[in-house]
Amino acid sequence: MNTITPQQLLKAEQFIRPFFERDHSGHDWHHIDRVRRTALFICEKECCNQKTAVELIALLHDVGDPKLHVTPKDGKNALNKVYSHIGLTIDVRKEMNEAIEAVSFKGGNETLLPSQESAIVRDADRLDAIGAIGIARTFAFGGSNGLPLYDPFIQPRQDMTEEEYRLNQSTTIHHFYEKLLKLKDLMVTQTGKELAMERHHFMKIFLNQFFKEWKGLA
């Protein structure tokens, strides 16, 4: 995908930005931009020579996300509109689809990574789901979707299908145990693994304090 040009990157950003600026679930434009910046940082550290591909995958990784559309078909159509707008060839579209598909968590039912650039963006996206930013985004998502803050009588879900993960949501705090605390050990790049350590530790501190306060002990 080293045929992607700076002009195509600019056109992609201008095309998708209005859509994400309307989001209040933690998948807004600032999330996209943070993932892009983190991905480019990892790209440099990992000596990846596919910088423009990494940037485009980062920009488009949430465009077709079913969470942000009425139906999965709507998400695919949205992604295809971007491809057409920036003039991607059929071959590059196929590579982009494979790369973007591999970024998503899917309740732990992961797709095999097709390339180094896909691994870089997946790590960058997951880094934005943990740490201080991850905590803030988790509560933004929970609030926008009407999830309870916490329910001590509900157990965290394990071994979910992708459909169960997306449709049968539990509580905002449970999301830490169903996904976020697992991400540190799912990082692929060495840089991603190193960056995840501090963010993971911060989440554990937060949860420890949360439960102290929940029980009236702090």
Contacts in CASP RR format, 6 or more apart in sequence:
PFRMAT RR
TARGET T0000
AUTHOR 0000-0000-0000
METHOD contacts of the structure
MODEL  1
MNTITPQQLLKAEQFIRPFFERDHSGHDWHHIDRVRRTALFICEKECCNQ
KTAVELIALLHDVGDPKLHVTPKDGKNALNKVYSHIGLTIDVRKEMNEAI
EAVSFKGGNETLLPSQESAIVRDADRLDAIGAIGIARTFAFGGSNGLPLY
DPFIQPRQDMTEEEYRLNQSTTIHHFYEKLLKLKDLMVTQTGKELAMERH
HFMKIFLNQFFKEWKGLA
1 50 0 8 1.000
1 52 0 8 1.000
1 53 0 8 1.000
1 56 0 8 1.000
1 92 0 8 1.000
1 95 0 8 1.000
1 96 0 8 1.000
1 99 0 8 1.000
1 117 0 8 1.000
2 49 0 8 1.000
2 50 0 8 1.000
2 52 0 8 1.000
2 53 0 8 1.000
3 89 0 8 1.000
3 92 0 8 1.000
4 52 0 8 1.000
4 53 0 8 1.000
4 55 0 8 1.000
4 56 0 8 1.000
4 88 0 8 1.000
4 92 0 8 1.000
5 52 0 8 1.000
6 52 0 8 1.000
8 56 0 8 1.000
8 86 0 8 1.000
8 87 0 8 1.000
8 88 0 8 1.000
9 52 0 8 1.000
9 55 0 8 1.000
9 56 0 8 1.000
9 59 0 8 1.000
11 85 0 8 1.000
11 86 0 8 1.000
12 56 0 8 1.000
12 59 0 8 1.000
12 60 0 8 1.000
12 82 0 8 1.000
12 85 0 8 1.000
12 86 0 8 1.000
13 59 0 8 1.000
15 81 0 8 1.000
15 82 0 8 1.000
15 85 0 8 1.000
15 86 0 8 1.000
16 32 0 8 1.000
16 59 0 8 1.000
16 60 0 8 1.000
16 63 0 8 1.000
16 82 0 8 1.000
17 29 0 8 1.000
19 63 0 8 1.000
19 78 0 8 1.000
20 27 0 8 1.000
20 28 0 8 1.000
20 29 0 8 1.000
20 31 0 8 1.000
20 32 0 8 1.000
20 62 0 8 1.000
21 28 0 8 1.000
21 29 0 8 1.000
23 29 0 8 1.000
23 68 0 8 1.000
24 140 0 8 1.000
24 144 0 8 1.000
25 67 0 8 1.000
25 68 0 8 1.000
25 140 0 8 1.000
25 141 0 8 1.000
25 142 0 8 1.000
25 144 0 8 1.000
25 145 0 8 1.000
26 137 0 8 1.000
26 140 0 8 1.000
26 141 0 8 1.000
26 144 0 8 1.000
27 62 0 8 1.000
27 65 0 8 1.000
27 67 0 8 1.000
27 68 0 8 1.000
27 141 0 8 1.000
31 62 0 8 1.000
31 128 0 8 1.000
31 137 0 8 1.000
32 58 0 8 1.000
32 59 0 8 1.000
32 61 0 8 1.000
32 62 0 8 1.000
34 128 0 8 1.000
34 133 0 8 1.000
35 58 0 8 1.000
35 61 0 8 1.000
35 121 0 8 1.000
35 124 0 8 1.000
35 125 0 8 1.000
35 128 0 8 1.000
36 55 0 8 1.000
36 58 0 8 1.000
36 59 0 8 1.000
36 124 0 8 1.000
38 124 0 8 1.000
38 127 0 8 1.000
38 128 0 8 1.000
38 195 0 8 1.000
39 54 0 8 1.000
39 55 0 8 1.000
39 57 0 8 1.000
39 58 0 8 1.000
39 120 0 8 1.000
39 121 0 8 1.000
39 123 0 8 1.000
39 124 0 8 1.000
40 51 0 8 1.000
40 54 0 8 1.000
40 55 0 8 1.000
40 58 0 8 1.000
41 191 0 8 1.000
42 48 0 8 1.000
42 120 0 8 1.000
42 123 0 8 1.000
42 124 0 8 1.000
42 189 0 8 1.000
42 191 0 8 1.000
42 192 0 8 1.000
42 195 0 8 1.000
43 50 0 8 1.000
43 51 0 8 1.000
43 54 0 8 1.000
43 117 0 8 1.000
43 120 0 8 1.000
45 189 0 8 1.000
45 190 0 8 1.000
45 191 0 8 1.000
46 116 0 8 1.000
46 120 0 8 1.000
46 189 0 8 1.000
46 190 0 8 1.000
46 191 0 8 1.000
48 54 0 8 1.000
48 116 0 8 1.000
48 117 0 8 1.000
48 120 0 8 1.000
50 115 0 8 1.000
50 116 0 8 1.000
50 117 0 8 1.000
53 99 0 8 1.000
53 115 0 8 1.000
53 117 0 8 1.000
54 117 0 8 1.000
54 120 0 8 1.000
54 121 0 8 1.000
56 96 0 8 1.000
57 96 0 8 1.000
57 99 0 8 1.000
57 100 0 8 1.000
57 103 0 8 1.000
57 117 0 8 1.000
57 118 0 8 1.000
57 121 0 8 1.000
58 121 0 8 1.000
58 124 0 8 1.000
58 125 0 8 1.000
60 79 0 8 1.000
60 82 0 8 1.000
60 96 0 8 1.000
60 100 0 8 1.000
61 100 0 8 1.000
61 103 0 8 1.000
61 121 0 8 1.000
61 125 0 8 1.000
62 68 0 8 1.000
63 75 0 8 1.000
63 78 0 8 1.000
63 79 0 8 1.000
63 82 0 8 1.000
63 100 0 8 1.000
64 75 0 8 1.000
64 76 0 8 1.000
64 78 0 8 1.000
64 79 0 8 1.000
64 100 0 8 1.000
65 75 0 8 1.000
65 104 0 8 1.000
66 72 0 8 1.000
66 75 0 8 1.000
66 166 0 8 1.000
67 166 0 8 1.000
68 75 0 8 1.000
69 75 0 8 1.000
69 78 0 8 1.000
79 97 0 8 1.000
79 100 0 8 1.000
80 93 0 8 1.000
83 93 0 8 1.000
83 96 0 8 1.000
88 96 0 8 1.000
95 114 0 8 1.000
95 115 0 8 1.000
98 114 0 8 1.000
98 115 0 8 1.000
98 118 0 8 1.000
99 114 0 8 1.000
99 115 0 8 1.000
99 117 0 8 1.000
99 118 0 8 1.000
99 121 0 8 1.000
100 118 0 8 1.000
101 111 0 8 1.000
102 110 0 8 1.000
102 111 0 8 1.000
102 112 0 8 1.000
102 113 0 8 1.000
102 114 0 8 1.000
102 118 0 8 1.000
102 119 0 8 1.000
102 122 0 8 1.000
103 118 0 8 1.000
103 121 0 8 1.000
103 122 0 8 1.000
103 125 0 8 1.000
104 111 0 8 1.000
105 126 0 8 1.000
105 165 0 8 1.000
105 179 0 8 1.000
105 183 0 8 1.000
106 162 0 8 1.000
106 165 0 8 1.000
107 160 0 8 1.000
107 161 0 8 1.000
107 162 0 8 1.000
107 164 0 8 1.000
107 165 0 8 1.000
107 178 0 8 1.000
107 179 0 8 1.000
108 160 0 8 1.000
108 165 0 8 1.000
108 179 0 8 1.000
108 182 0 8 1.000
109 160 0 8 1.000
109 161 0 8 1.000
109 162 0 8 1.000
109 165 0 8 1.000
110 186 0 8 1.000
113 119 0 8 1.000
113 122 0 8 1.000
113 188 0 8 1.000
119 188 0 8 1.000
119 189 0 8 1.000
120 189 0 8 1.000
122 188 0 8 1.000
123 187 0 8 1.000
123 188 0 8 1.000
123 189 0 8 1.000
123 191 0 8 1.000
123 192 0 8 1.000
123 196 0 8 1.000
126 183 0 8 1.000
126 186 0 8 1.000
126 187 0 8 1.000
126 196 0 8 1.000
127 187 0 8 1.000
127 192 0 8 1.000
127 195 0 8 1.000
127 196 0 8 1.000
127 199 0 8 1.000
128 134 0 8 1.000
128 137 0 8 1.000
129 137 0 8 1.000
129 138 0 8 1.000
129 179 0 8 1.000
129 180 0 8 1.000
129 183 0 8 1.000
130 180 0 8 1.000
130 183 0 8 1.000
130 184 0 8 1.000
130 196 0 8 1.000
130 199 0 8 1.000
130 200 0 8 1.000
130 203 0 8 1.000
131 198 0 8 1.000
131 199 0 8 1.000
131 200 0 8 1.000
131 202 0 8 1.000
131 203 0 8 1.000
132 199 0 8 1.000
132 202 0 8 1.000
134 180 0 8 1.000
134 199 0 8 1.000
134 203 0 8 1.000
135 202 0 8 1.000
135 203 0 8 1.000
135 206 0 8 1.000
138 172 0 8 1.000
138 175 0 8 1.000
138 176 0 8 1.000
138 180 0 8 1.000
139 172 0 8 1.000
141 147 0 8 1.000
141 172 0 8 1.000
141 175 0 8 1.000
142 172 0 8 1.000
142 175 0 8 1.000
143 172 0 8 1.000
145 169 0 8 1.000
147 169 0 8 1.000
147 170 0 8 1.000
147 171 0 8 1.000
147 172 0 8 1.000
148 171 0 8 1.000
148 172 0 8 1.000
149 171 0 8 1.000
149 172 0 8 1.000
149 173 0 8 1.000
150 171 0 8 1.000
150 172 0 8 1.000
150 173 0 8 1.000
150 174 0 8 1.000
150 210 0 8 1.000
150 214 0 8 1.000
151 170 0 8 1.000
151 171 0 8 1.000
151 174 0 8 1.000
152 214 0 8 1.000
154 170 0 8 1.000
154 171 0 8 1.000
154 174 0 8 1.000
156 170 0 8 1.000
156 174 0 8 1.000
156 177 0 8 1.000
156 178 0 8 1.000
157 164 0 8 1.000
157 165 0 8 1.000
157 168 0 8 1.000
157 170 0 8 1.000
157 174 0 8 1.000
157 178 0 8 1.000
158 178 0 8 1.000
160 168 0 8 1.000
160 178 0 8 1.000
165 178 0 8 1.000
169 175 0 8 1.000
170 178 0 8 1.000
173 207 0 8 1.000
173 210 0 8 1.000
176 203 0 8 1.000
176 207 0 8 1.000
180 203 0 8 1.000
181 200 0 8 1.000
181 203 0 8 1.000
181 204 0 8 1.000
183 196 0 8 1.000
183 200 0 8 1.000
184 193 0 8 1.000
184 196 0 8 1.000
184 197 0 8 1.000
184 199 0 8 1.000
184 200 0 8 1.000
187 193 0 8 1.000
187 196 0 8 1.000
209 218 0 8 1.000
212 218 0 8 1.000
END
